[in-house]
Amino acid sequence: MENNKRMKIKNNLITLFFSAILVFSFSLPLVVFSADIDKVSVEVIVAPVFLGQTSRIGIVVRRLASVATPVTAIWYISVDFGDGHPAEEDICVIDNAYTLHCAEYFPHEYTATGSYLVTARICANNDNSQCKVETATAVVNAPTCGNGTLEPPEECDDGDTVSGDGCSQDCKIEHPRPSLPTNDDLNPLEANTFGELFRDIVGALFWVAVVLGPLLIIAGGFMIIFAGLDPGKIVLGKKIILYTAVILGIILIIKAMTAFFAPDITF
């Protein structure tokens, strides 16, 4: 029993020893290497944008080339956008063994055109005695309609400020207006006078009668033939033949009169 107790204590001490070594090895870079603010450079990157676009402000912390010893630190970054908007904060880390720089980006949308002074404050390990301040100018431009370059919030830019060509004078896409009906749309018979319209209508009825007339006469004949002793079907068949013949005769007479009074007009 006593031996087991001693063995357990020995194992616990060994485990504690190796745990301490492991923690120390991970903590060593932050303890040994300096985070002197003079050993790094800070760059504020701001590209010009147009009103309505989101500006992407980059903060880069880079170890100086003249510094031979590694620099390890957690860099606390605070960015003032220069337009009254609350400052935003973030962190980036330079690892002495793998990384020579770190960078963070802050998206921000300005609400008016102009130039804004962007101020970035970087502190090593949240130590206010190890801080550096850098500035840059954020430029927000207004789009120029008519310069041939599509700039937000323009929908189009054809190089002029003339409406009616698909792109309006304020660079908005012009949707084509529905075209008004032409004379041919309103008058599919293309008649210029009432006489021509009457001629075209008679001609159309003539060709309809030529096609349907014989078919109706044949249908009436079949109805009479197959009526048997049904007087009703016989009478109906006779009426179909009679009415069809009368209508055909009337159309032929009108066509003949039209051709007589207007011989230069053909159907």
C-alpha positions as CSV (number, residue, x, y, z in Angstrom):
1,M,0.0,0.0,0.0
2,E,2.8,2.4,0.9
3,N,4.7,1.6,-2.3
4,N,1.6,2.4,-4.4
5,K,1.1,5.7,-2.7
6,R,4.7,6.7,-3.3
7,M,4.4,5.6,-7.0
8,K,1.3,7.7,-7.4
9,I,3.0,10.8,-5.9
10,K,6.0,10.2,-8.2
11,N,3.8,10.0,-11.3
12,N,2.0,13.2,-10.4
13,L,5.3,15.1,-9.9
14,I,6.6,13.9,-13.3
15,T,3.3,15.0,-15.0
16,L,3.5,18.4,-13.3
17,F,7.1,18.8,-14.3
18,F,6.5,18.1,-18.0
19,S,3.4,20.4,-17.9
20,A,5.4,23.2,-16.6
21,I,8.0,22.7,-19.3
22,L,5.3,22.7,-22.0
23,V,3.7,25.9,-20.7
24,F,7.1,27.6,-20.4
25,S,8.0,26.7,-24.0
26,F,4.9,28.3,-25.4
27,S,5.3,31.4,-23.2
28,L,9.0,31.8,-23.9
29,P,8.6,33.9,-27.2
30,L,6.4,36.4,-25.4
31,V,8.8,36.7,-22.6
32,V,12.2,36.6,-24.3
33,F,11.7,38.6,-27.4
34,S,11.1,42.4,-27.3
35,A,8.0,44.2,-28.7
36,D,9.8,47.5,-28.9
37,I,7.6,49.8,-31.0
38,D,10.7,51.2,-32.7
39,K,11.4,47.8,-34.3
40,V,8.3,47.9,-36.5
41,S,6.8,50.1,-39.2
42,V,3.1,50.8,-39.5
43,E,1.4,51.5,-42.8
44,V,-2.2,52.7,-43.3
45,I,-3.5,51.7,-46.8
46,V,-6.6,53.6,-48.1
47,A,-7.7,53.5,-51.8
48,P,-9.9,56.2,-53.3
49,V,-13.5,55.2,-53.7
50,F,-16.7,56.6,-55.1
51,L,-19.7,57.7,-53.0
52,G,-21.7,54.6,-52.2
53,Q,-18.7,52.2,-52.3
54,T,-17.2,50.7,-49.2
55,S,-13.8,51.9,-48.3
56,R,-11.4,49.1,-47.2
57,I,-8.8,50.5,-44.8
58,G,-5.8,48.3,-44.2
59,I,-3.4,48.5,-41.3
60,V,-0.1,46.7,-41.8
61,V,2.4,46.2,-38.9
62,R,5.8,45.1,-40.3
63,R,9.2,44.3,-38.7
64,L,11.9,46.6,-39.9
65,A,14.4,45.0,-42.2
66,S,17.2,46.5,-40.1
67,V,16.0,44.6,-37.1
68,A,17.8,41.2,-36.8
69,T,16.1,40.0,-33.7
70,P,12.5,38.6,-33.9
71,V,9.7,40.8,-32.7
72,T,6.8,39.1,-31.1
73,A,3.7,40.9,-29.9
74,I,-0.1,41.2,-29.9
75,W,-0.8,44.5,-31.6
76,Y,-3.9,46.3,-30.5
77,I,-5.2,48.5,-33.4
78,S,-7.7,51.4,-33.1
79,V,-8.9,53.2,-36.3
80,D,-10.6,56.6,-36.4
81,F,-12.2,57.1,-39.8
82,G,-12.3,60.9,-39.6
83,D,-16.0,61.3,-40.2
84,G,-17.3,61.2,-36.6
85,H,-18.0,57.5,-36.7
86,P,-16.9,55.7,-33.5
87,A,-13.4,54.2,-33.8
88,E,-13.1,50.5,-34.4
89,E,-10.6,48.1,-32.8
90,D,-9.0,44.8,-33.6
91,I,-5.8,42.9,-33.0
92,C,-3.1,41.2,-35.1
93,V,-0.2,39.1,-34.0
94,I,3.4,38.9,-35.2
95,D,5.0,35.5,-34.4
96,N,8.7,35.6,-34.0
97,A,9.2,32.2,-35.7
98,Y,6.9,32.4,-38.7
99,T,5.6,35.9,-39.4
100,L,7.3,39.1,-40.2
101,H,4.2,41.2,-40.4
102,C,0.5,41.2,-39.7
103,A,-2.4,43.1,-41.2
104,E,-6.1,43.9,-40.5
105,Y,-8.7,45.5,-42.7
106,F,-11.5,47.8,-41.6
107,P,-14.4,48.2,-44.1
108,H,-16.2,51.6,-43.8
109,E,-18.7,53.4,-45.9
110,Y,-18.6,57.2,-46.0
111,T,-21.9,59.1,-46.5
112,A,-20.5,62.2,-48.3
113,T,-17.8,63.1,-50.8
114,G,-14.6,64.7,-49.6
115,S,-11.3,63.8,-47.9
116,Y,-11.1,62.2,-44.5
117,L,-8.1,61.9,-42.2
118,V,-7.8,58.3,-41.1
119,T,-5.9,57.8,-37.9
120,A,-4.5,54.4,-36.8
121,R,-3.1,53.9,-33.3
122,I,-1.2,50.7,-32.7
123,C,0.0,49.5,-29.3
124,A,2.1,46.4,-28.5
125,N,0.6,44.0,-26.0
126,N,-1.9,46.7,-25.0
127,D,0.9,48.7,-23.5
128,N,0.2,52.4,-23.8
129,S,3.9,53.1,-23.6
130,Q,4.5,51.0,-26.7
131,C,2.3,52.8,-29.2
132,K,2.6,54.4,-32.6
133,V,0.2,56.6,-34.6
134,E,0.0,56.8,-38.4
135,T,-2.4,58.6,-40.6
136,A,-3.7,58.5,-44.2
137,T,-6.2,60.3,-46.3
138,A,-9.4,58.6,-47.5
139,V,-10.8,60.2,-50.6
140,V,-14.4,59.8,-51.5
141,N,-15.2,61.0,-55.0
142,A,-18.5,61.8,-56.7
143,P,-19.2,60.1,-60.0
144,T,-18.8,62.1,-63.1
145,C,-21.7,61.4,-65.5
146,G,-20.6,61.5,-69.2
147,N,-16.9,60.7,-68.9
148,G,-17.4,57.2,-70.4
149,T,-16.4,55.4,-67.2
150,L,-18.9,53.5,-65.1
151,E,-18.7,54.9,-61.5
152,P,-21.1,53.9,-58.7
153,P,-23.9,54.6,-58.4
154,E,-24.2,55.2,-62.2
155,E,-26.2,52.6,-64.0
156,C,-24.5,53.5,-67.4
157,D,-22.1,56.0,-68.9
158,D,-21.9,56.3,-72.6
159,G,-19.6,59.3,-72.7
160,D,-22.3,62.0,-73.0
161,T,-25.1,63.6,-71.1
162,V,-27.8,63.3,-73.7
163,S,-31.0,61.4,-73.1
164,G,-32.8,59.2,-75.6
165,D,-29.9,57.0,-76.5
166,G,-30.4,54.3,-73.9
167,C,-28.5,56.1,-71.2
168,S,-30.1,59.2,-69.7
169,Q,-28.4,62.6,-69.0
170,D,-28.0,61.5,-65.3
171,C,-26.5,58.1,-66.3
172,K,-29.6,56.0,-65.7
173,I,-30.6,53.2,-68.0
174,E,-33.5,54.2,-70.2
175,H,-36.0,51.5,-70.8
176,P,-37.4,51.6,-74.4
177,R,-40.9,53.0,-74.6
178,P,-43.5,50.7,-76.2
179,S,-43.8,51.7,-79.8
180,L,-47.1,53.2,-81.1
181,P,-49.1,51.0,-83.4
182,T,-48.4,51.7,-87.1
183,N,-50.9,52.1,-89.8
184,D,-50.4,48.5,-90.8
185,D,-51.2,47.4,-87.2
186,L,-54.4,49.4,-87.1
187,N,-55.4,48.4,-90.7
188,P,-54.1,44.9,-91.4
189,L,-55.9,45.0,-94.9
190,E,-53.7,48.0,-95.7
191,A,-56.6,49.9,-97.2
192,N,-56.2,53.6,-97.8
193,T,-59.8,54.4,-98.7
194,F,-63.2,53.0,-97.8
195,G,-63.6,51.6,-101.3
196,E,-60.4,49.6,-100.9
197,L,-61.4,48.4,-97.5
198,F,-64.8,47.2,-99.0
199,R,-62.9,45.4,-101.8
200,D,-60.6,43.7,-99.4
201,I,-63.5,42.5,-97.2
202,V,-65.4,41.1,-100.2
203,G,-62.3,39.4,-101.4
204,A,-61.7,37.7,-98.1
205,L,-65.4,36.6,-97.9
206,F,-65.2,35.3,-101.4
207,W,-62.3,32.9,-100.6
208,V,-63.9,31.8,-97.4
209,A,-67.1,31.0,-99.4
210,V,-65.1,29.2,-102.0
211,V,-63.6,26.9,-99.4
212,L,-66.6,26.4,-97.0
213,G,-69.5,26.6,-99.6
214,P,-68.9,23.2,-101.3
215,L,-68.2,21.6,-97.9
216,L,-71.6,22.8,-96.6
217,I,-73.5,21.7,-99.7
218,I,-71.9,18.2,-99.5
219,A,-72.8,18.1,-95.8
220,G,-76.4,19.0,-96.6
221,G,-76.5,16.3,-99.3
222,F,-75.2,13.6,-97.0
223,M,-77.8,14.6,-94.4
224,I,-80.6,14.2,-96.9
225,I,-79.2,10.8,-98.1
226,F,-78.8,9.3,-94.7
227,A,-81.9,10.9,-93.1
228,G,-84.0,7.8,-93.8
229,L,-87.6,8.5,-92.9
230,D,-86.7,11.4,-90.6
231,P,-88.4,14.5,-92.2
232,G,-86.6,16.9,-89.8
233,K,-83.2,15.9,-91.1
234,I,-84.3,16.1,-94.7
235,V,-85.7,19.6,-94.2
236,L,-82.5,20.7,-92.4
237,G,-80.3,19.3,-95.2
238,K,-82.3,21.2,-97.8
239,K,-82.0,24.4,-95.8
240,I,-78.2,24.0,-95.5
241,I,-77.9,23.6,-99.3
242,L,-80.3,26.4,-100.1
243,Y,-78.8,29.0,-97.7
244,T,-75.3,28.1,-98.7
245,A,-76.2,28.6,-102.4
246,V,-77.9,31.9,-101.7
247,I,-74.9,33.2,-99.7
248,L,-72.5,32.1,-102.5
249,G,-74.6,33.8,-105.1
250,I,-74.7,37.1,-103.2
251,I,-70.9,37.0,-102.7
252,L,-70.3,36.3,-106.4
253,I,-72.6,39.2,-107.4
254,I,-70.9,41.6,-105.1
255,K,-67.5,40.5,-106.3
256,A,-68.6,40.9,-109.9
257,M,-69.9,44.4,-109.2
258,T,-66.6,45.4,-107.5
259,A,-64.6,44.1,-110.4
260,F,-66.9,45.9,-112.9
261,F,-66.6,49.3,-111.1
262,A,-62.9,48.9,-110.3
263,P,-61.4,46.7,-113.0
264,D,-57.9,47.8,-112.1
265,I,-58.2,46.3,-108.7
266,T,-57.6,42.5,-108.4
267,F,-58.3,40.2,-105.6
